[in-house]
Amino acid sequence: MKKLFLVFMLLTPLTYGDRSEIVVSPTYVTQKKENGSKVGKYALGSGVKVSKEEIASFGDGSNTVIGAGIGVSYNSLKVKGNGVKSDSGNLVSVPLYLIFGIGTNNGIYTKISAGLAVRNGSVKWTDNSGGFGEIKARPLTGYAAFGIGVRKDRFSIGVSASTSTKAKRTYSSPTKHYRDNIMLSGAAISLDFGYALKYE
């Protein structure tokens, strides 16, 4: 991960080229009602992400692009289950990532993003067994996403899926105690609406 961060720092100055874009991404996550002794995997709810991305063609006349991005996202957190009473928590993430893809200003684009995310957030719950639990996001995790869409001059629209969040889960009741690491739900699906501050 240290190497990936170093690559990000080295390549960022090179990406101020063909397109500089602000992307707003409403994120939809399906929250399931959980049953059983271990709940919380589906605590991550819907939210929104705003990011700034810079891409440049990989060589003159090439349709292949390389770039970098930084964003901030907000998601709700709430545990749902039979006999569960949950607080309303939230998750704030700041991803830093490299971008590899195809397509610049007009036509269909695809992109793969990979990097790191700084995260902060937690949610607590109680249950009818007298138990108390908490989920807390790990402060630094990997980040990956895949997107596809269409660009026309300054505007773009697309859809993307990103990996979910690693978190620590703790639980204590009169009869049971455990602590483990979990992934919050599956991939988060986003609609991506972009506006280019600069394009060539």
N, C-alpha and C positions, 0 to 999 in steps of 0.2 A: 504493500500500500504506500510506503514511503516513496518507492520508485515512481508509482503512478502520480503521486502528488508533485514530484519533481518534474516529471514530463509535462504535467499541466502548467506549472510555473514557467517552464521554458518555452512552451508553444503558444501561450496566451498572447505575447506581443506579436506573433506572426499571423494571428487570425484577424487582425483589423484590415480586412480586405473587401471582398465582394458584397457582403450583406451583414448588416447589423440590425437585429430584430428583437422586439419585445413580444413575448408570447404569454398569453393568459390562458390557463388551463383549468377549467372546472373538472374536478375529479370525482368520479362515481365509484363507490365501493359498496358491495352488497353485505350488509350486516346480518348474520344468522343468529337465531336464538339457539343457545347452546344448552345441552343437557349433559349430565354426568358430573363426576367429581372434579374435573379440571376444566374450568371455563376461562374465557379471555382471549382465545385465539382470534375471534372475529370482533374484537373491540374497536378496530379501526373503522371510522366512518368517512363520509364524503367530505370534500373540502375544495380548496382552490390553490393553484400554484401560479406564481408570476416569475418569469425568468427573462434574462438578457442573454442572447446568443449571438456569437460572431462566427461567420464561416467564410472560407475563401476557397477558390478552385485550386485543386492540387495540380498545378502546372497550367500553362497557357492553353486555353480552349478545352480543358478537361471538364467533364460533367461530374467528376468525383470531387468531393469537398472534404475539408478538414476544418475543425473549429474548436471552440470552447464555450462553456456556458456557466452561469451562476444563477441560482434561483432561491426563492423562499416559498414554502408551502405551509398551509394550515389545514389540519384535519381534526374532526371531532373524535373523541374516544368515549365509548360507553359499553359496559358489559351487559349482555342480555341473556337471560336464562330463567328457568323455573326456580322460584324461590330466591332470586337474586335481586338485590337492591343496589343500584350502581350510582355513583356520582357522575357528573358530566365533566369529563376531562378534555384535554386537547393535546395535539402533537404539532410542534413547529419544527420544520426541517429546512436546512440550508444546503442544497447539493452543489458541488463543484465538479464539473465533468468535461471530458473531451468528447467531441462529436466527429463521427465518421459517417459519410453518406454519399448519396447521389442526388443531383439536382440543385440548381442555384435559384434563379429568379422566376422562371416561367415553366410551368409543367409540373409533372408528378415528382415528388421527392420521397426519399426514404432516408432514415438516419438511425444510427445506433449511438447511444450515449453511455459512457462508463466513467466512474469516478468515485468520489467520497461524499458522504452526507453527514453534517453535524445536526444532531437531533436533540430535542428536549420535550418532554411531556410525560404525563402519568395519569392514571385513573384508579380509583379505589372502589371496592364493593364489599357488601356483607351478604350473608345468605341465611336461610332459615335453620341451618345447623349450628348457628352461633359462630360461624367462621368469618374471617376478615382476610381480604386479598388486595393485592396491589400489582399493577403492571406499570413498569417504568421503561421508557425507551433507552436503548444503549446510546451513549453520547456520540459515538463515531462508528459509522458502518459503511459498507460498500454501497454504491448506487449504480443501477443499470436501467436503461429504458430503450424501447424500440418504437419508432414512429413512422407513419406514412401519411401523405397528404398531397395537397396541390398548392402551388404558389402562382400568383399573378401579380407581377410588378411588386408593389409594396405590401400586398395582402397575402395571407396564407390561411388555410384551414386544414386540419388533419385530426388524426386520432393516434394516441400512443398508450403504451402499457409500461409501467415501471415496477421494479421489484419492491416488495413490501419491507416493513421495518422489523429489525430484530429488537427484542425487548426482554427484560427480566421479569419473571412472575414469581411472586411470593404469596403463600397462603398459610393461614394458621386457624385451627379450630380446636375444640376440646378433644377431638379424636384423631386429628390429622394435621401434619405440618409438611410442607414441601417448598422447594425453591428450584426453579429451572429457567431455561432460556427458550423462547418461542419466536416464531415468525408470525406477525399480525396479519391474518387472512392471507389472500393470494395477491396477485398483481392488481395494482390500481389502474383503472381505465380512465383516460382523460380525453376530452375534446380540446384541441389546440387552436387558438385564434391568434394569429400573428400579424404584427405591423412593423414593416422595415423602416427604421430611421434613416438607413442608408442602403442603397443597392446599386450595383453596377452591372 
